[in-house]
Amino acid sequence: MQIETEKQIMSDETNNLLNELTNKDYAYGFVTDIKTDFIPKGLNEEIVRLISAKKDEPEWLLDFRLKAYRYWLTLRMPEWAHLDIPSINYQDIIYYASPKTKETSRHPDEVDPELLKTFDKLGIPLHEQKMLSGMAIDAVMDSVSVKTTYKENLAEKGIIFCSFSEAVHDHPDLVKKYLGSVVSYRDNFFAALNSAVFSDGSFVFIPKGVRCPMDLSTYFRINARNTGQFERTLIVAEEDAYVSYLEGCTAPMRDENQLHAAIVEIVVLDRAEVKYSTVQNWYPGDKNGKGGIYNFVTKRGICKGESSKISWTQVETGSAVTWKYPSCILAGDNSIGEFYSVAVTNHFQQADTGTKMIHIGKNTRSRIVSKGISAGKSQNSYRGLVRINKGAENARNHSQCDSLLLSNTCGAHTFPYMDVQNETAIVEHEATTSKISEDQLFYCNQRGIPTEEAVGLIVNGYAKEVLNKLPMEFAVEAQKLLSVSLEGSVG
Amino acid sequence: MQQYIDFFRTHRQQIDESCAPALNSFREKAFDVFRKTGFPPCPSEDYLHTDVAALLKDDFGFFLNPPGRTVDPHKAFRCNVVNLNAIKHFIVNGYLLETKDNAPLPQGVFSGSLHVFARQHPELFLKYYNRLAGQEEDGLAAFNTLFVQDGYVLYVPEHVILENTVQLTGISGGSSRSLINRRILVILEAGAQAKLLLCDHTSDEKSAPAVTQVVEVYAGENAHLDFYELEESAPEAVRLTGNYIRQAAASRMITNSITLSNGFTRNNYRIDLAGRQAETRLYGMAIADARQKIDTFTRINHLVPECRSSELFKYILDDEATGAFCGKIIVSPDAQRTEAYQNNRNLLGSRNCRMYSKPQLEIYADDVKCSHGMTTGQLDEAALFYMRSRGIPADEAALLLKFAFTSDVIQGIRLEGLRDRLKLLIEKRFRGELIKCQGCI
């Protein structure tokens, strides 16, 4: 009887602790007071032309946008996801907003101090003297890239790291060659929308045999009201090249929902490797589910060359609704695709995320590790596809999707799809769902670890496999984020 | 689809004439549902690999009146499951044949024709019939309800234990392509126990019937039901089944569906665990080669706390066979202390076979233990080599491994006689010696 009571007390304590999850505020919710150049609300051909004109784009890119826009008109927003999304009025969004640089600036490269301050506040110093060593950063605010650091140092090695708009002007052949080659504008509703109105983003090109000496990073910030962010990232790694690319994002706290529909394309040639890490921390909405970002992103990489490798690592803690499936097309023989994900949902957040591994080449391998953590009244789904095409001899896949439940009002779901069309393939999938084990907590308590710390320990241990895959700087941030998202003292 | 709507309109009277009024009373609503929904759309999330409308688009014949008793079951089919002591029934082209040679049943038990049950016990019939299948607007179930004229009912009153297994042999076919709709209703009151074996066959290797079958099972408190299903049908046969099961508190159920030969089969299962501590075990196995197609869809709803479910489906595919498995486990917000396990294991034996697998968990409660696992692969090279190095020929070694692969599904069968018979049948099937549709001997 006494044990029962103790267990009850312990269980109550855990519940109280987990209930406190709701009490931590979003730390990046401030708004930068800066003049912003807007275009009119709504979407039509004129707007598409206007965006293109603002960026002074060549004719071929305008054609690409218009084709995408016309195709988008024929589509309806898909409804198959395990998400409850209120209908989005696409005519009520401002598709382009750029922070105005103060006219007093003497030098075109000089960044508005207000912007510098903003990024400082976000922990992303752009000042030359304060720049993070070992990491080059492209900072994107609303629809434009504000600054790219270490650009010149990288150029010495032949590496191109710049904003997408710059790349269109300075390296049109490369952009023309690879733009839309992985994610066609006909791919899906949001890919078509993005292809029509995309504004900025990052372009990375690593030439043959070059190992990028530092991590490249893009930091996305939505600042302006009523806008959407539609950036585009294109990464090309030539033969034997290597790059580790990181992406982070935040947005102010607002009552209305804002749309973020990006495209990331990665092309990897023979023996090259791209490691793409994301720490996604868009504003998730308040405790009552008001506001927050709709994060509908199409991310896909193609292992074009033999023995090439793409590794996606994502820590998803933000956004009101997250809907994305970073994917790998394993076309080259012996190529490898990896996907490591921790998705945390709290309050009224919803996530339907996972990956697709398309095995085309021989001896291709893929690995999926997905860890979902649901709390509050959130819904967290893993959805993934593993397809072994007919010619993919000796393909190998292992998927593991675990879900941890931290409240009795949240949901955790798993929807894996496995299509195997080659008899030499070995495909394995396993998934478990459970709550934090009382036994584990009891064990920790018994050894003098307070419940609060024990929960942190268990959650972090649970996510460790994924966090370990993040580059050092991000791993620290991700761990912090995990604790912020879940509860003040967890971690 | 339109052809069936028109057919129903023009033949309504003929369909109704030979049926009990209680049975006919469900047709109007089914007609409305079917007109509204039609056949399940394909591709859609639940019907990714089965296009029902395309499968039923041909001009099929109906056995309306007189009943299609064109096949003599004793000639067409031989069964020799030893030690089964079965209560035998034959359901030929959708109609249950009268059988007189069965031993008397315990007091209150009904085992016989749906049509007769609807006439003799209209109040029971109305209480249970179509309550599960008609719960959601399901086009396929509505289609069956629209045209069905007969089927089989097993009713076991409170605390009665039916010792003998009921063996229901379905035989479909005939010279022309026919569409057969049949219905099975199983009602076990509290504390009742029964075992049902359904062997599904076509009359011969050339017949190409399309069968729709709706099974509704009500297991009362503490009731125990074993439901085994064995399909051996012709390469051109189409079989579409919907199994709707509702289990009350502390009921136990074993469902085991084995497909040895078929044309195109789609089996749907919806199991509602509606009473505390209900337990269900769902097993399935398919051996498919040539151009066989087998698609299974399962949905287990954990509606209340403390229920257990475990699911195991195994496919062995060869030649150009296609297998699909979609399994859903849905745990409702209140269903705490749920235990749900799901497993799908597949063996691929040739270049052209395909397997689509989609195990799913939807969990809205936190104190649960749920897992699913899925693997698709081939026979273990090392094990094959080991056996060959000990003098076992390659073919025999492969057969042994495949046989071992099926064993845990077979072990789930609690009737010893049936288990032994199935082992033999599976071995014959792997050796290519099973004379299809001649019976289980």
Interface residues (C-beta under 8 A of the other chain):
Chain A: W80 H82 K390 S403 L405 L406 S407 N408 T409 C410 G411 A412 H413 T414 F415 P416 Y417 M418 D419 V420 Q421 N422 E423 T424 A425 I426 V427 E428 H429 E430 A431 T432 T433 S434 K435
Chain B: E45 P333 Q336 N346 L348 G349 S350 R351 C353 R354 M355 Y356 S357 K358 P359 Q360 L361 E362 I363 Y364 A365 D366 D367 V368 K369 C370 S371 H372 G373 M374 T375 T376 G377 Q378
